[in-house]
Amino acid sequence: MKITLITVGKIKEKYLKDAIAEYSKRLSRYCKLEIIEVADEKTPDQASETVEENIRSKEGERILKHIRDDMYVITLEIGGKMLSSEELAQKIETLGIQGESSIAFVIGGSIGLGKDVLKRSDFALSFSKMTFPHQLMRVILLEQVYRSYRIINGEPYHK
């Protein structure tokens, strides 16, 4: 299976880059992983809803350029469905059984995802009602995908 992370913005912090590299290496024995970073837009302080919608739309266009028709798209959204680690593993396994060979996880920028990206989403996933920095969310997502593959393969993982 191919897992693609499509994310807005670049990672600047070395400790986050190191964690992403570690989980990418661990995942390489289970799936083909690709991480695509699209440019983020500068969001002015106290931006109006119209300005924020324009920013989400521009970032969304960049995201959609990397989403192929054959991809199963999972967007990370605060309002999405919360799953346990076991349920996420089951979802990934079931998608594979159903013939989905490419899953794209989409992490938006600091003000979220645009309407067109949300429309293209096949499944909205939430990790928490809390807000996390989108850079840190990459690490959390990669860890959970890695944990999912450990669960699918009946391998031990830390509970």
C-alpha positions as semicolon CSV with decimal commas, in nm:
position;residue;x (nm);y (nm);z (nm)
1;M;0,000;0,000;0,000
2;K;0,110;0,356;-0,062
3;I;0,056;0,616;0,209
4;T;0,090;0,980;0,111
5;L;0,093;1,267;0,357
6;I;-0,003;1,594;0,193
7;T;0,074;1,878;0,428
8;V;0,076;2,257;0,426
9;G;0,401;2,430;0,521
10;K;0,755;2,323;0,589
11;I;0,905;2,174;0,903
12;K;1,174;2,401;1,046
13;E;1,240;2,239;1,385
14;K;1,514;1,974;1,385
15;Y;1,348;1,765;1,655
16;L;1,031;1,734;1,444
17;K;1,233;1,653;1,130
18;D;1,416;1,383;1,328
19;A;1,090;1,229;1,453
20;I;0,940;1,233;1,103
21;A;1,253;1,068;0,963
22;E;1,241;0,799;1,233
23;Y;0,876;0,707;1,169
24;S;0,933;0,723;0,792
25;K;1,216;0,471;0,832
26;R;1,003;0,244;1,053
27;L;0,711;0,260;0,810
28;S;0,931;0,166;0,511
29;R;0,897;-0,205;0,598
30;Y;0,517;-0,188;0,585
31;C;0,425;0,056;0,307
32;K;0,557;0,301;0,053
33;L;0,547;0,645;0,217
34;E;0,557;0,980;0,044
35;I;0,541;1,317;0,220
36;I;0,439;1,613;0,007
37;E;0,470;1,966;0,146
38;V;0,279;2,244;-0,026
39;A;0,352;2,612;0,036
40;D;0,153;2,787;0,303
41;E;0,010;3,138;0,278
42;K;0,096;3,408;0,530
43;T;-0,209;3,470;0,748
44;P;-0,230;3,826;0,880
45;D;-0,326;3,881;1,244
46;Q;-0,701;3,939;1,285
47;A;-0,765;3,827;0,927
48;S;-1,129;3,849;0,820
49;E;-1,323;3,533;0,739
50;T;-1,304;3,629;0,369
51;V;-0,924;3,659;0,383
52;E;-0,899;3,326;0,569
53;E;-1,127;3,157;0,314
54;N;-0,907;3,290;0,031
55;I;-0,598;3,152;0,206
56;R;-0,763;2,810;0,258
57;S;-0,868;2,812;-0,107
58;K;-0,514;2,887;-0,234
59;E;-0,362;2,621;-0,009
60;G;-0,641;2,385;-0,113
61;E;-0,558;2,426;-0,483
62;R;-0,199;2,328;-0,408
63;I;-0,316;2,023;-0,209
64;L;-0,561;1,907;-0,477
65;K;-0,285;1,907;-0,743
66;H;-0,132;1,611;-0,556
67;I;-0,451;1,410;-0,507
68;R;-0,509;1,151;-0,777
69;D;-0,850;1,008;-0,862
70;D;-0,748;0,663;-0,734
71;M;-0,652;0,790;-0,387
72;Y;-0,866;0,734;-0,079
73;V;-0,846;1,072;0,094
74;I;-0,850;1,108;0,472
75;T;-0,856;1,467;0,593
76;L;-0,756;1,556;0,947
77;E;-1,031;1,773;1,092
78;I;-1,128;1,871;1,447
79;G;-1,488;1,785;1,359
80;G;-1,398;1,448;1,208
81;K;-1,457;1,102;1,354
82;M;-1,236;1,001;1,644
83;L;-1,096;0,648;1,622
84;S;-0,894;0,439;1,862
85;S;-0,557;0,309;1,739
86;E;-0,717;-0,030;1,683
87;E;-1,002;0,127;1,482
88;L;-0,757;0,319;1,263
89;A;-0,565;-0,004;1,202
90;Q;-0,892;-0,175;1,108
91;K;-0,978;0,110;0,868
92;I;-0,639;0,090;0,694
93;E;-0,660;-0,290;0,673
94;T;-1,018;-0,282;0,541
95;L;-0,926;-0,025;0,275
96;G;-0,646;-0,256;0,158
97;I;-0,883;-0,555;0,145
98;Q;-1,132;-0,347;-0,056
99;G;-0,863;-0,280;-0,314
100;E;-0,763;0,072;-0,213
101;S;-0,389;0,076;-0,278
102;S;-0,327;0,445;-0,213
103;I;-0,431;0,645;0,093
104;A;-0,368;1,018;0,117
105;F;-0,377;1,181;0,460
106;V;-0,422;1,558;0,434
107;I;-0,311;1,798;0,707
108;G;-0,411;2,159;0,650
109;G;-0,234;2,474;0,754
110;S;-0,285;2,680;1,066
111;I;-0,639;2,787;0,969
112;G;-0,759;2,454;0,834
113;L;-0,864;2,311;0,499
114;G;-1,053;2,474;0,214
115;K;-1,401;2,371;0,100
116;D;-1,280;2,195;-0,216
117;V;-1,040;1,975;-0,020
118;L;-1,315;1,891;0,231
119;K;-1,546;1,797;-0,060
120;R;-1,281;1,561;-0,202
121;S;-1,233;1,390;0,136
122;D;-1,353;1,030;0,167
123;F;-1,318;1,027;0,546
124;A;-1,273;1,301;0,806
125;L;-1,048;1,190;1,092
126;S;-1,006;1,371;1,423
127;F;-0,731;1,300;1,673
128;S;-0,880;1,522;1,941
129;K;-1,107;1,817;2,004
130;M;-0,788;2,001;2,091
131;T;-0,591;2,193;1,831
132;F;-0,235;2,082;1,758
133;P;0,032;2,264;1,556
134;H;0,011;2,119;1,205
135;Q;0,386;2,045;1,213
136;L;0,350;1,832;1,528
137;M;0,042;1,663;1,380
138;R;0,264;1,505;1,114
139;V;0,462;1,324;1,382
140;I;0,147;1,215;1,566
141;L;-0,012;1,089;1,243
142;L;0,299;0,899;1,133
143;E;0,325;0,736;1,476
144;Q;-0,038;0,624;1,457
145;V;0,001;0,488;1,103
146;Y;0,310;0,298;1,220
147;R;0,117;0,168;1,522
148;S;-0,166;0,066;1,287
149;Y;0,068;-0,151;1,081
150;R;0,208;-0,309;1,398
151;I;-0,149;-0,393;1,505
152;I;-0,244;-0,525;1,157
153;N;0,061;-0,752;1,158
154;G;-0,002;-0,879;1,511
155;E;0,323;-0,728;1,632
156;P;0,364;-0,590;1,982
157;Y;0,313;-0,221;2,041
158;H;0,309;-0,009;2,353
159;K;-0,040;0,024;2,498
